[in-house]
């Protein structure tokens, strides 16, 4: 098992990509803390993991609130004796529309969930990692942060910020044996935010438009992203830091 015994937090893992990551890590022996603001969804993921023979527990926390993130990190240490990896997966987007039509409220929420959460996890997890002589952050960014499209300008910017911040943290925290990496998924029509990304119902016409931009000819799945997260969380990636792995089928436009 590639992450056997590792204590790992996965934020926003009550569904979608986060759920896929939590399940995959648990399959490979991790002790997972499933985090979400939706307790019912999070508890269901935990129940499914445990039923499959894995180790997991749920902790409700809002990743935009400092006290909640501190409590989440503390819970991992209390339950599993340590924290090895923090997967910052929780994300949000404004609806696909012209930049001038996005409200200030939507802008603030997008940056709070996508970027402030990275700040808070750093503030609260780094002291724990330092005490343990090392640790790993895996930040879920987006291919939108490197190849932006019109209509998602402020979301694109928030994910670009996640990417460059992760690279900067990798350089700064490397002497503490703390690794920081990113994953950049491409559009997945099965996530809860897909209609927001698409700017409307994800019908066959919209799917075809997005699929046409992916040379491998299909959308990413939660498992695709989870397998990449598994590698970065494992000791196989012990010398990998400051990188962004694009899980996007070579998306070209």
Buried (B, 14 or more C-beta within 10 A) or exposed (E): EBBEEBBBBBBBBBBBBBBBBBBBBBBBBBBBBBBBBEEEBBBBBBEBBEEEEBBBBBBBBBBBBBEBBBBBBBBBBEBBEBBBBBBBBBBBBBBBBEBEEBEEEBBEBBBBBBBBBBBBBBEBBBEBBBEBEBBBBBBBBBBBBBBBBEBBBBBBBBBBBBBEBBBEBBEEBEEBBBBBBBBBBBBBBEBEBBBBBBEEEBEEEBBEEBBEBBEEEEBBBBBBBBBBBBBBBBEEBEEBBBBBBBBBBEBEE
